[in-house]
Amino acid sequence: MPVLKLTKTNIDRVAKPGGKKDVLYWDRDTKGFGLRVTPTGLSKFIAQGRVRGTSKDVRVTIGSYGAWTVDEARRRADEYRHQFEQGIDPKDVERERKAASITLQQVLDDYVGRPGKLKDSTAKEMRRHVAKAYPDWAAKPVATITREMVKSRHQQIATEGLNGKPAPASANACMVTLRILVNFAMDEHRRPNGSPIISHNPVGALKRHWSKLGSRTERYIDKAKVGAVWNALQAARECPKNRDALAGTDLTIFALLTGCRRDEGAALTWDRVILSDDPAECRWHLTNRKVGQDIYLPLASQAVSLLRQRLAAADALAAAPEEERDPFVFPSWSRAGRIMDARSAMATVSEIVGKHLSLHDLRRTFTNIAMRECRIEKFRTDLLTGHKPAQADTTSRNYLDLTNLSWLHPEIQEVGSWIEQQGRVAAAQASGANVVALRA
């Protein structure tokens, strides 16, 4: 490699296009200081040396000639040489600096951007949390978020909310998102020695300060009110305000009969519904699950009846051939093309029950009916609601085919029949009758 006294005059002479590969010129006066010239004439100052305690030379780019003067670059090369002698690899220092400067927004983008790892709704919710709860933190290095900042922001959201109202549940949810993102950053961005840039997750400061929300297990329809709710929903089906109102009511009934999550029911499409002459073969295909692989779930006769009515109505509305029928079971005139919620129907349910309930609370209602009233064992109830078997359940997780749960039709039918029977009881009570026909 040629040796050259690196001065402006000499550099201007050699820093010209030409040749087929890079040429390195080492400075005659400063050890380890050099200039790399590319075939296009681009010139960059470099420093090279051996880190004390190692047997490998390290080369570091200082910067481009022009942006750096010769004297500035030589001083930086001296600094690098001192680091080499102290056993410090400048590249490790730079990697650590970059890791420490990664922002909350960058961590969020990396986390939700992993292909196939998150449902779209989950990614959207996490982005909303960062945008609403941490707008002033998004551009900050995540490593600079402290425990005091976390406690203060949690308290602020709990008392003031994201829209001017106290929101303890939102405060907890936003902090769970932050905890997940910080944990991800701790795993992904580390020092050269393997230790995390962030030693402790600052959300740990909330260990004894999470907002109290009350027991979620109390959020379900009481046994004594199930019949009245069932009858009210059936009555609402008879005279809906519009197509969306009917879809919302039917989604509510479907959720009560299946224990599905809101979006699992709301996003259901006809190509994932199987209606057979054999009641035991009627099922729906649950895809894009929160946890686990796709599964087929059985349908009670009450749910089958509802779906057949909706299918007939959808076919009647379709002026085109069958393949152009509206793809969603619960369609809407909204941009999404489907019902996103069922607030009107759930307002009716909440009024009857005497407490505010959401569609997800019908999932809890289903579980309570299955286990407490129909005495269906927890294992089967878990499967009917789309939960995976416990990690310790080796037989179920490794030997039992859990992709088609049609064999649980008797259990789902027991729940549907119990709910319908409660409707007959409630109707009899409302009319003053004291005799109700028993279920077959």
TORKOL-4160 file (C-alpha; in steps of 0.2 Angstrom, whole numbers, padded with zeros to 4 digits, m for minus):
440
<pt num="1" X="0000" Y="0000" Z="0000"/>
<pt num="2" X="0007" Y="0017" Z="m0005"/>
<pt num="3" X="0013" Y="0029" Z="0009"/>
<pt num="4" X="0009" Y="0047" Z="0007"/>
<pt num="5" X="0011" Y="0063" Z="0017"/>
<pt num="6" X="m0008" Y="0067" Z="0019"/>
<pt num="7" X="m0009" Y="0085" Z="0015"/>
<pt num="8" X="m0023" Y="0094" Z="0005"/>
<pt num="9" X="m0011" Y="0096" Z="m0010"/>
<pt num="10" X="m0007" Y="0078" Z="m0011"/>
<pt num="11" X="m0025" Y="0072" Z="m0008"/>
<pt num="12" X="m0031" Y="0083" Z="m0022"/>
<pt num="13" X="m0018" Y="0075" Z="m0033"/>
<pt num="14" X="m0023" Y="0057" Z="m0030"/>
<pt num="15" X="m0041" Y="0059" Z="m0026"/>
<pt num="16" X="m0047" Y="0057" Z="m0044"/>
<pt num="17" X="m0058" Y="0044" Z="m0053"/>
<pt num="18" X="m0048" Y="0030" Z="m0061"/>
<pt num="19" X="m0043" Y="0012" Z="m0057"/>
<pt num="20" X="m0053" Y="m0004" Z="m0054"/>
<pt num="21" X="m0053" Y="m0005" Z="m0035"/>
<pt num="22" X="m0050" Y="0006" Z="m0019"/>
<pt num="23" X="m0033" Y="0012" Z="m0016"/>
<pt num="24" X="m0027" Y="0015" Z="0002"/>
<pt num="25" X="m0014" Y="0029" Z="0006"/>
<pt num="26" X="m0006" Y="0028" Z="0023"/>
<pt num="27" X="0000" Y="0044" Z="0031"/>
<pt num="28" X="0019" Y="0046" Z="0032"/>
<pt num="29" X="0018" Y="0055" Z="0049"/>
<pt num="30" X="0003" Y="0048" Z="0059"/>
<pt num="31" X="0003" Y="0029" Z="0062"/>
<pt num="32" X="m0013" Y="0021" Z="0057"/>
<pt num="33" X="m0020" Y="0036" Z="0048"/>
<pt num="34" X="m0025" Y="0034" Z="0030"/>
<pt num="35" X="m0035" Y="0039" Z="0015"/>
<pt num="36" X="m0046" Y="0027" Z="0005"/>
<pt num="37" X="m0049" Y="0032" Z="m0013"/>
<pt num="38" X="m0063" Y="0023" Z="m0023"/>
<pt num="39" X="m0063" Y="0021" Z="m0042"/>
<pt num="40" X="m0075" Y="0035" Z="m0043"/>
<pt num="41" X="m0063" Y="0047" Z="m0034"/>
<pt num="42" X="m0073" Y="0047" Z="m0018"/>
<pt num="43" X="m0060" Y="0049" Z="m0003"/>
<pt num="44" X="m0063" Y="0045" Z="0015"/>
<pt num="45" X="m0051" Y="0046" Z="0030"/>
<pt num="46" X="m0049" Y="0030" Z="0040"/>
<pt num="47" X="m0040" Y="0025" Z="0055"/>
<pt num="48" X="m0033" Y="0007" Z="0059"/>
<pt num="49" X="m0025" Y="m0001" Z="0074"/>
<pt num="50" X="m0025" Y="m0016" Z="0085"/>
<pt num="51" X="m0036" Y="m0016" Z="0100"/>
<pt num="52" X="m0025" Y="m0020" Z="0115"/>
<pt num="53" X="m0028" Y="m0038" Z="0121"/>
<pt num="54" X="m0034" Y="m0044" Z="0104"/>
<pt num="55" X="m0025" Y="m0051" Z="0088"/>
<pt num="56" X="m0036" Y="m0042" Z="0075"/>
<pt num="57" X="m0034" Y="m0025" Z="0067"/>
<pt num="58" X="m0049" Y="m0014" Z="0067"/>
<pt num="59" X="m0052" Y="m0001" Z="0053"/>
<pt num="60" X="m0064" Y="0014" Z="0056"/>
<pt num="61" X="m0070" Y="0026" Z="0044"/>
<pt num="62" X="m0068" Y="0044" Z="0050"/>
<pt num="63" X="m0077" Y="0054" Z="0036"/>
<pt num="64" X="m0076" Y="0061" Z="0019"/>
<pt num="65" X="m0062" Y="0072" Z="0013"/>
<pt num="66" X="m0070" Y="0089" Z="0011"/>
<pt num="67" X="m0082" Y="0087" Z="0025"/>
<pt num="68" X="m0067" Y="0084" Z="0036"/>
<pt num="69" X="m0050" Y="0094" Z="0034"/>
<pt num="70" X="m0034" Y="0084" Z="0035"/>
<pt num="71" X="m0030" Y="0091" Z="0053"/>
<pt num="72" X="m0048" Y="0087" Z="0059"/>
<pt num="73" X="m0046" Y="0069" Z="0053"/>
<pt num="74" X="m0029" Y="0067" Z="0060"/>
<pt num="75" X="m0035" Y="0072" Z="0077"/>
<pt num="76" X="m0049" Y="0060" Z="0076"/>
<pt num="77" X="m0037" Y="0046" Z="0071"/>
<pt num="78" X="m0026" Y="0050" Z="0086"/>
<pt num="79" X="m0042" Y="0048" Z="0097"/>
<pt num="80" X="m0045" Y="0031" Z="0089"/>
<pt num="81" X="m0027" Y="0026" Z="0092"/>
<pt num="82" X="m0029" Y="0030" Z="0111"/>
<pt num="83" X="m0045" Y="0019" Z="0111"/>
<pt num="84" X="m0035" Y="0005" Z="0103"/>
<pt num="85" X="m0022" Y="0006" Z="0117"/>
<pt num="86" X="m0035" Y="0006" Z="0130"/>
<pt num="87" X="m0043" Y="m0010" Z="0123"/>
<pt num="88" X="m0058" Y="m0001" Z="0116"/>
<pt num="89" X="m0065" Y="m0006" Z="0099"/>
<pt num="90" X="m0072" Y="0010" Z="0092"/>
<pt num="91" X="m0085" Y="0000" Z="0082"/>
<pt num="92" X="m0091" Y="m0007" Z="0098"/>
<pt num="93" X="m0093" Y="0010" Z="0105"/>
<pt num="94" X="m0103" Y="0016" Z="0089"/>
<pt num="95" X="m0114" Y="0000" Z="0090"/>
<pt num="96" X="m0118" Y="0004" Z="0108"/>
<pt num="97" X="m0122" Y="0022" Z="0104"/>
<pt num="98" X="m0134" Y="0017" Z="0090"/>
<pt num="99" X="m0142" Y="0005" Z="0102"/>
<pt num="100" X="m0144" Y="0017" Z="0116"/>
<pt num="101" X="m0151" Y="0030" Z="0104"/>
<pt num="102" X="m0165" Y="0019" Z="0097"/>
<pt num="103" X="m0182" Y="0028" Z="0099"/>
<pt num="104" X="m0198" Y="0022" Z="0106"/>
<pt num="105" X="m0206" Y="0025" Z="0088"/>
<pt num="106" X="m0192" Y="0015" Z="0080"/>
<pt num="107" X="m0195" Y="0001" Z="0093"/>
<pt num="108" X="m0214" Y="0001" Z="0089"/>
<pt num="109" X="m0211" Y="0001" Z="0071"/>
<pt num="110" X="m0199" Y="m0014" Z="0072"/>
<pt num="111" X="m0211" Y="m0024" Z="0084"/>
<pt num="112" X="m0227" Y="m0022" Z="0074"/>
<pt num="113" X="m0218" Y="m0024" Z="0058"/>
<pt num="114" X="m0213" Y="m0042" Z="0060"/>
<pt num="115" X="m0221" Y="m0052" Z="0047"/>
<pt num="116" X="m0235" Y="m0063" Z="0053"/>
<pt num="117" X="m0232" Y="m0060" Z="0072"/>
<pt num="118" X="m0246" Y="m0049" Z="0076"/>
<pt num="119" X="m0265" Y="m0047" Z="0071"/>
<pt num="120" X="m0268" Y="m0031" Z="0062"/>
<pt num="121" X="m0280" Y="m0026" Z="0076"/>
<pt num="122" X="m0266" Y="m0028" Z="0089"/>
<pt num="123" X="m0254" Y="m0018" Z="0079"/>
<pt num="124" X="m0266" Y="m0004" Z="0077"/>
<pt num="125" X="m0270" Y="m0004" Z="0095"/>
<pt num="126" X="m0252" Y="m0003" Z="0100"/>
<pt num="127" X="m0249" Y="0011" Z="0087"/>
<pt num="128" X="m0264" Y="0020" Z="0095"/>
<pt num="129" X="m0257" Y="0019" Z="0112"/>
<pt num="130" X="m0240" Y="0026" Z="0108"/>
<pt num="131" X="m0249" Y="0040" Z="0097"/>
<pt num="132" X="m0261" Y="0045" Z="0111"/>
<pt num="133" X="m0252" Y="0041" Z="0127"/>
<pt num="134" X="m0234" Y="0045" Z="0122"/>
<pt num="135" X="m0234" Y="0058" Z="0108"/>
<pt num="136" X="m0219" Y="0067" Z="0117"/>
<pt num="137" X="m0209" Y="0051" Z="0120"/>
<pt num="138" X="m0210" Y="0044" Z="0103"/>
<pt num="139" X="m0194" Y="0053" Z="0097"/>
<pt num="140" X="m0185" Y="0050" Z="0113"/>
<pt num="141" X="m0172" Y="0036" Z="0115"/>
<pt num="142" X="m0182" Y="0022" Z="0124"/>
<pt num="143" X="m0167" Y="0020" Z="0136"/>
<pt num="144" X="m0170" Y="0037" Z="0143"/>
<pt num="145" X="m0188" Y="0033" Z="0149"/>
<pt num="146" X="m0187" Y="0032" Z="0168"/>
<pt num="147" X="m0197" Y="0025" Z="0182"/>
<pt num="148" X="m0202" Y="0042" Z="0187"/>
<pt num="149" X="m0209" Y="0046" Z="0170"/>
<pt num="150" X="m0219" Y="0030" Z="0169"/>
<pt num="151" X="m0227" Y="0033" Z="0186"/>
<pt num="152" X="m0231" Y="0051" Z="0182"/>
<pt num="153" X="m0239" Y="0047" Z="0165"/>
<pt num="154" X="m0249" Y="0032" Z="0171"/>
<pt num="155" X="m0256" Y="0043" Z="0185"/>
<pt num="156" X="m0260" Y="0057" Z="0172"/>
<pt num="157" X="m0269" Y="0045" Z="0161"/>
<pt num="158" X="m0278" Y="0037" Z="0175"/>
<pt num="159" X="m0285" Y="0054" Z="0181"/>
<pt num="160" X="m0287" Y="0063" Z="0165"/>
<pt num="161" X="m0288" Y="0050" Z="0152"/>
<pt num="162" X="m0284" Y="0051" Z="0134"/>
<pt num="163" X="m0299" Y="0062" Z="0130"/>
<pt num="164" X="m0302" Y="0072" Z="0146"/>
<pt num="165" X="m0310" Y="0059" Z="0156"/>
<pt num="166" X="m0303" Y="0048" Z="0170"/>
<pt num="167" X="m0297" Y="0031" Z="0161"/>
<pt num="168" X="m0289" Y="0019" Z="0173"/>
<pt num="169" X="m0291" Y="0005" Z="0161"/>
<pt num="170" X="m0283" Y="0014" Z="0147"/>
<pt num="171" X="m0269" Y="0019" Z="0159"/>
<pt num="172" X="m0265" Y="0001" Z="0162"/>
<pt num="173" X="m0267" Y="m0004" Z="0144"/>
<pt num="174" X="m0255" Y="0009" Z="0138"/>
<pt num="175" X="m0242" Y="0004" Z="0151"/>
<pt num="176" X="m0244" Y="m0014" Z="0146"/>
<pt num="177" X="m0240" Y="m0009" Z="0128"/>
<pt num="178" X="m0225" Y="0001" Z="0134"/>
<pt num="179" X="m0219" Y="m0014" Z="0144"/>
<pt num="180" X="m0220" Y="m0025" Z="0129"/>
<pt num="181" X="m0210" Y="m0013" Z="0118"/>
<pt num="182" X="m0196" Y="m0010" Z="0131"/>
<pt num="183" X="m0194" Y="m0028" Z="0134"/>
<pt num="184" X="m0193" Y="m0030" Z="0115"/>
<pt num="185" X="m0179" Y="m0016" Z="0114"/>
<pt num="186" X="m0170" Y="m0025" Z="0129"/>
<pt num="187" X="m0169" Y="m0041" Z="0119"/>
<pt num="188" X="m0165" Y="m0033" Z="0102"/>
<pt num="189" X="m0153" Y="m0020" Z="0106"/>
<pt num="190" X="m0138" Y="m0025" Z="0117"/>
<pt num="191" X="m0120" Y="m0019" Z="0121"/>
<pt num="192" X="m0106" Y="m0028" Z="0112"/>
<pt num="193" X="m0103" Y="m0039" Z="0127"/>
<pt num="194" X="m0121" Y="m0045" Z="0126"/>
<pt num="195" X="m0129" Y="m0036" Z="0140"/>
<pt num="196" X="m0145" Y="m0026" Z="0137"/>
<pt num="197" X="m0144" Y="m0007" Z="0135"/>
<pt num="198" X="m0159" Y="m0006" Z="0147"/>
<pt num="199" X="m0155" Y="m0015" Z="0162"/>
<pt num="200" X="m0172" Y="m0014" Z="0170"/>
<pt num="201" X="m0189" Y="m0011" Z="0162"/>
<pt num="202" X="m0196" Y="0006" Z="0169"/>
<pt num="203" X="m0214" Y="0000" Z="0169"/>
<pt num="204" X="m0208" Y="m0011" Z="0184"/>
<pt num="205" X="m0211" Y="0005" Z="0194"/>
<pt num="206" X="m0230" Y="0001" Z="0193"/>
<pt num="207" X="m0229" Y="m0015" Z="0202"/>
<pt num="208" X="m0239" Y="m0008" Z="0217"/>
<pt num="209" X="m0247" Y="0006" Z="0207"/>
<pt num="210" X="m0258" Y="m0002" Z="0194"/>
<pt num="211" X="m0275" Y="0006" Z="0193"/>
<pt num="212" X="m0288" Y="m0005" Z="0202"/>
<pt num="213" X="m0302" Y="m0010" Z="0189"/>
<pt num="214" X="m0312" Y="m0022" Z="0199"/>
<pt num="215" X="m0315" Y="m0040" Z="0195"/>
<pt num="216" X="m0317" Y="m0044" Z="0177"/>
<pt num="217" X="m0325" Y="m0060" Z="0181"/>
<pt num="218" X="m0341" Y="m0051" Z="0187"/>
<pt num="219" X="m0344" Y="m0044" Z="0170"/>
<pt num="220" X="m0356" Y="m0056" Z="0163"/>
<pt num="221" X="m0375" Y="m0058" Z="0162"/>
<pt num="222" X="m0382" Y="m0065" Z="0178"/>
<pt num="223" X="m0391" Y="m0082" Z="0176"/>
<pt num="224" X="m0408" Y="m0074" Z="0181"/>
<pt num="225" X="m0407" Y="m0061" Z="0167"/>
<pt num="226" X="m0401" Y="m0072" Z="0153"/>
<pt num="227" X="m0419" Y="m0076" Z="0148"/>
<pt num="228" X="m0424" Y="m0058" Z="0147"/>
<pt num="229" X="m0409" Y="m0054" Z="0137"/>
<pt num="230" X="m0413" Y="m0068" Z="0125"/>
<pt num="231" X="m0431" Y="m0062" Z="0122"/>
<pt num="232" X="m0426" Y="m0044" Z="0120"/>
<pt num="233" X="m0413" Y="m0048" Z="0107"/>
<pt num="234" X="m0426" Y="m0059" Z="0098"/>
<pt num="235" X="m0439" Y="m0045" Z="0098"/>
<pt num="236" X="m0426" Y="m0033" Z="0092"/>
<pt num="237" X="m0423" Y="m0045" Z="0077"/>
<pt num="238" X="m0442" Y="m0043" Z="0072"/>
<pt num="239" X="m0442" Y="m0024" Z="0069"/>
<pt num="240" X="m0424" Y="m0018" Z="0066"/>
<pt num="241" X="m0421" Y="0000" Z="0062"/>
<pt num="242" X="m0410" Y="m0004" Z="0047"/>
<pt num="243" X="m0398" Y="m0018" Z="0040"/>
<pt num="244" X="m0384" Y="m0012" Z="0052"/>
<pt num="245" X="m0395" Y="m0013" Z="0067"/>
<pt num="246" X="m0400" Y="m0031" Z="0063"/>
<pt num="247" X="m0382" Y="m0036" Z="0060"/>
<pt num="248" X="m0377" Y="m0029" Z="0077"/>
<pt num="249" X="m0391" Y="m0038" Z="0085"/>
<pt num="250" X="m0387" Y="m0055" Z="0076"/>
<pt num="251" X="m0369" Y="m0053" Z="0080"/>
<pt num="252" X="m0374" Y="m0051" Z="0099"/>
<pt num="253" X="m0384" Y="m0067" Z="0098"/>
<pt num="254" X="m0370" Y="m0076" Z="0089"/>
<pt num="255" X="m0358" Y="m0070" Z="0102"/>
<pt num="256" X="m0369" Y="m0076" Z="0116"/>
<pt num="257" X="m0371" Y="m0093" Z="0108"/>
<pt num="258" X="m0353" Y="m0096" Z="0104"/>
<pt num="259" X="m0343" Y="m0086" Z="0116"/>
<pt num="260" X="m0332" Y="m0079" Z="0102"/>
<pt num="261" X="m0322" Y="m0063" Z="0103"/>
<pt num="262" X="m0329" Y="m0048" Z="0095"/>
<pt num="263" X="m0319" Y="m0047" Z="0080"/>
<pt num="264" X="m0320" Y="m0066" Z="0078"/>
<pt num="265" X="m0338" Y="m0065" Z="0075"/>
<pt num="266" X="m0339" Y="m0047" Z="0067"/>
<pt num="267" X="m0326" Y="m0052" Z="0054"/>
<pt num="268" X="m0334" Y="m0069" Z="0050"/>
<pt num="269" X="m0336" Y="m0073" Z="0031"/>
<pt num="270" X="m0348" Y="m0085" Z="0023"/>
<pt num="271" X="m0334" Y="m0095" Z="0016"/>
<pt num="272" X="m0330" Y="m0100" Z="0033"/>
<pt num="273" X="m0347" Y="m0106" Z="0038"/>
<pt num="274" X="m0353" Y="m0124" Z="0035"/>
<pt num="275" X="m0371" Y="m0127" Z="0036"/>
<pt num="276" X="m0376" Y="m0146" Z="0035"/>
<pt num="277" X="m0392" Y="m0156" Z="0036"/>
<pt num="278" X="m0383" Y="m0165" Z="0049"/>
<pt num="279" X="m0383" Y="m0154" Z="0065"/>
<pt num="280" X="m0367" Y="m0161" Z="0071"/>
<pt num="281" X="m0358" Y="m0156" Z="0056"/>
<pt num="282" X="m0363" Y="m0138" Z="0056"/>
<pt num="283" X="m0348" Y="m0128" Z="0061"/>
<pt num="284" X="m0338" Y="m0112" Z="0058"/>
<pt num="285" X="m0320" Y="m0109" Z="0054"/>
<pt num="286" X="m0310" Y="m0098" Z="0066"/>
<pt num="287" X="m0295" Y="m0091" Z="0057"/>
<pt num="288" X="m0282" Y="m0078" Z="0062"/>
<pt num="289" X="m0283" Y="m0083" Z="0080"/>
<pt num="290" X="m0276" Y="m0074" Z="0094"/>
<pt num="291" X="m0267" Y="m0089" Z="0100"/>
<pt num="292" X="m0265" Y="m0106" Z="0090"/>
<pt num="293" X="m0269" Y="m0113" Z="0073"/>
<pt num="294" X="m0285" Y="m0112" Z="0064"/>
<pt num="295" X="m0299" Y="m0122" Z="0071"/>
<pt num="296" X="m0317" Y="m0128" Z="0066"/>
<pt num="297" X="m0330" Y="m0125" Z="0080"/>
<pt num="298" X="m0347" Y="m0133" Z="0082"/>
<pt num="299" X="m0363" Y="m0123" Z="0081"/>
<pt num="300" X="m0379" Y="m0125" Z="0092"/>
<pt num="301" X="m0395" Y="m0127" Z="0082"/>
<pt num="302" X="m0400" Y="m0109" Z="0088"/>
<pt num="303" X="m0385" Y="m0102" Z="0080"/>
<pt num="304" X="m0388" Y="m0112" Z="0064"/>
<pt num="305" X="m0405" Y="m0106" Z="0063"/>
<pt num="306" X="m0399" Y="m0088" Z="0064"/>
<pt num="307" X="m0386" Y="m0091" Z="0051"/>
<pt num="308" X="m0398" Y="m0099" Z="0039"/>
<pt num="309" X="m0410" Y="m0084" Z="0041"/>
<pt num="310" X="m0395" Y="m0072" Z="0037"/>
<pt num="311" X="m0389" Y="m0082" Z="0022"/>
<pt num="312" X="m0407" Y="m0083" Z="0015"/>
<pt num="313" X="m0408" Y="m0064" Z="0017"/>
<pt num="314" X="m0391" Y="m0061" Z="0009"/>
<pt num="315" X="m0395" Y="m0072" Z="m0006"/>
<pt num="316" X="m0412" Y="m0062" Z="m0008"/>
<pt num="317" X="m0403" Y="m0046" Z="m0008"/>
<pt num="318" X="m0390" Y="m0051" Z="m0020"/>
<pt num="319" X="m0395" Y="m0047" Z="m0038"/>
<pt num="320" X="m0379" Y="m0055" Z="m0045"/>
<pt num="321" X="m0375" Y="m0074" Z="m0044"/>
<pt num="322" X="m0372" Y="m0082" Z="m0028"/>
<pt num="323" X="m0353" Y="m0079" Z="m0028"/>
<pt num="324" X="m0356" Y="m0061" Z="m0027"/>
<pt num="325" X="m0366" Y="m0062" Z="m0011"/>
<pt num="326" X="m0360" Y="m0050" Z="0002"/>
<pt num="327" X="m0344" Y="m0060" Z="0009"/>
<pt num="328" X="m0347" Y="m0055" Z="0028"/>
<pt num="329" X="m0360" Y="m0064" Z="0038"/>
<pt num="330" X="m0363" Y="m0047" Z="0048"/>
<pt num="331" X="m0361" Y="m0034" Z="0034"/>
<pt num="332" X="m0362" Y="m0015" Z="0036"/>
<pt num="333" X="m0363" Y="0000" Z="0026"/>
<pt num="334" X="m0347" Y="0006" Z="0034"/>
<pt num="335" X="m0330" Y="0008" Z="0025"/>
<pt num="336" X="m0325" Y="m0009" Z="0033"/>
<pt num="337" X="m0340" Y="m0018" Z="0025"/>
<pt num="338" X="m0344" Y="m0026" Z="0041"/>
<pt num="339" X="m0350" Y="m0023" Z="0058"/>
<pt num="340" X="m0336" Y="m0017" Z="0070"/>
<pt num="341" X="m0346" Y="m0017" Z="0086"/>
<pt num="342" X="m0364" Y="m0019" Z="0092"/>
<pt num="343" X="m0366" Y="m0004" Z="0103"/>
<pt num="344" X="m0385" Y="m0002" Z="0101"/>
<pt num="345" X="m0389" Y="m0021" Z="0105"/>
<pt num="346" X="m0377" Y="m0021" Z="0119"/>
<pt num="347" X="m0385" Y="m0005" Z="0126"/>
<pt num="348" X="m0401" Y="m0015" Z="0127"/>
<pt num="349" X="m0392" Y="m0029" Z="0136"/>
<pt num="350" X="m0384" Y="m0018" Z="0148"/>
<pt num="351" X="m0401" Y="m0010" Z="0152"/>
<pt num="352" X="m0408" Y="m0026" Z="0156"/>
<pt num="353" X="m0394" Y="m0033" Z="0166"/>
<pt num="354" X="m0391" Y="m0016" Z="0176"/>
<pt num="355" X="m0373" Y="m0014" Z="0172"/>
<pt num="356" X="m0363" Y="m0009" Z="0157"/>
<pt num="357" X="m0357" Y="m0024" Z="0147"/>
<pt num="358" X="m0347" Y="m0026" Z="0131"/>
<pt num="359" X="m0347" Y="m0039" Z="0118"/>
<pt num="360" X="m0332" Y="m0047" Z="0126"/>
<pt num="361" X="m0343" Y="m0049" Z="0142"/>
<pt num="362" X="m0354" Y="m0061" Z="0132"/>
<pt num="363" X="m0339" Y="m0072" Z="0131"/>
<pt num="364" X="m0338" Y="m0072" Z="0150"/>
<pt num="365" X="m0357" Y="m0076" Z="0150"/>
<pt num="366" X="m0355" Y="m0091" Z="0139"/>
<pt num="367" X="m0341" Y="m0098" Z="0150"/>
<pt num="368" X="m0351" Y="m0096" Z="0166"/>
<pt num="369" X="m0366" Y="m0104" Z="0157"/>
<pt num="370" X="m0356" Y="m0118" Z="0151"/>
<pt num="371" X="m0347" Y="m0122" Z="0167"/>
<pt num="372" X="m0359" Y="m0117" Z="0181"/>
<pt num="373" X="m0376" Y="m0121" Z="0173"/>
<pt num="374" X="m0372" Y="m0134" Z="0160"/>
<pt num="375" X="m0358" Y="m0142" Z="0170"/>
<pt num="376" X="m0347" Y="m0143" Z="0155"/>
<pt num="377" X="m0329" Y="m0147" Z="0161"/>
<pt num="378" X="m0316" Y="m0133" Z="0160"/>
<pt num="379" X="m0306" Y="m0142" Z="0146"/>
<pt num="380" X="m0320" Y="m0143" Z="0134"/>
<pt num="381" X="m0326" Y="m0125" Z="0139"/>
<pt num="382" X="m0308" Y="m0119" Z="0135"/>
<pt num="383" X="m0309" Y="m0128" Z="0118"/>
<pt num="384" X="m0326" Y="m0121" Z="0114"/>
<pt num="385" X="m0320" Y="m0103" Z="0117"/>
<pt num="386" X="m0304" Y="m0105" Z="0107"/>
<pt num="387" X="m0292" Y="m0107" Z="0121"/>
<pt num="388" X="m0276" Y="m0118" Z="0119"/>
<pt num="389" X="m0274" Y="m0132" Z="0132"/>
<pt num="390" X="m0263" Y="m0129" Z="0146"/>
<pt num="391" X="m0244" Y="m0131" Z="0143"/>
<pt num="392" X="m0244" Y="m0146" Z="0155"/>
<pt num="393" X="m0258" Y="m0155" Z="0146"/>
<pt num="394" X="m0246" Y="m0165" Z="0136"/>
<pt num="395" X="m0259" Y="m0177" Z="0129"/>
<pt num="396" X="m0270" Y="m0164" Z="0122"/>
<pt num="397" X="m0256" Y="m0153" Z="0115"/>
<pt num="398" X="m0246" Y="m0167" Z="0107"/>
<pt num="399" X="m0258" Y="m0181" Z="0103"/>
<pt num="400" X="m0276" Y="m0174" Z="0101"/>
<pt num="401" X="m0282" Y="m0167" Z="0085"/>
<pt num="402" X="m0289" Y="m0150" Z="0090"/>
<pt num="403" X="m0292" Y="m0143" Z="0073"/>
<pt num="404" X="m0310" Y="m0149" Z="0071"/>
<pt num="405" X="m0320" Y="m0148" Z="0086"/>
<pt num="406" X="m0336" Y="m0155" Z="0079"/>
<pt num="407" X="m0336" Y="m0168" Z="0092"/>
<pt num="408" X="m0340" Y="m0155" Z="0105"/>
<pt num="409" X="m0357" Y="m0152" Z="0097"/>
<pt num="410" X="m0367" Y="m0160" Z="0111"/>
<pt num="411" X="m0359" Y="m0147" Z="0123"/>
<pt num="412" X="m0362" Y="m0132" Z="0112"/>
<pt num="413" X="m0380" Y="m0138" Z="0110"/>
<pt num="414" X="m0382" Y="m0139" Z="0128"/>
<pt num="415" X="m0377" Y="m0121" Z="0130"/>
<pt num="416" X="m0389" Y="m0115" Z="0116"/>
<pt num="417" X="m0403" Y="m0125" Z="0123"/>
<pt num="418" X="m0401" Y="m0119" Z="0141"/>
<pt num="419" X="m0401" Y="m0101" Z="0134"/>
<pt num="420" X="m0417" Y="m0104" Z="0124"/>
<pt num="421" X="m0425" Y="m0112" Z="0139"/>
<pt num="422" X="m0421" Y="m0097" Z="0150"/>
<pt num="423" X="m0430" Y="m0087" Z="0137"/>
<pt num="424" X="m0446" Y="m0097" Z="0139"/>
<pt num="425" X="m0445" Y="m0096" Z="0157"/>
<pt num="426" X="m0443" Y="m0077" Z="0157"/>
<pt num="427" X="m0458" Y="m0076" Z="0144"/>
<pt num="428" X="m0469" Y="m0086" Z="0156"/>
<pt num="429" X="m0464" Y="m0076" Z="0171"/>
<pt num="430" X="m0468" Y="m0060" Z="0161"/>
<pt num="431" X="m0486" Y="m0067" Z="0157"/>
<pt num="432" X="m0489" Y="m0073" Z="0174"/>
<pt num="433" X="m0489" Y="m0091" Z="0170"/>
<pt num="434" X="m0482" Y="m0104" Z="0182"/>
<pt num="435" X="m0479" Y="m0119" Z="0170"/>
<pt num="436" X="m0465" Y="m0120" Z="0157"/>
<pt num="437" X="m0462" Y="m0134" Z="0146"/>
<pt num="438" X="m0446" Y="m0143" Z="0149"/>
<pt num="439" X="m0432" Y="m0145" Z="0137"/>
<pt num="440" X="m0432" Y="m0161" Z="0126"/>
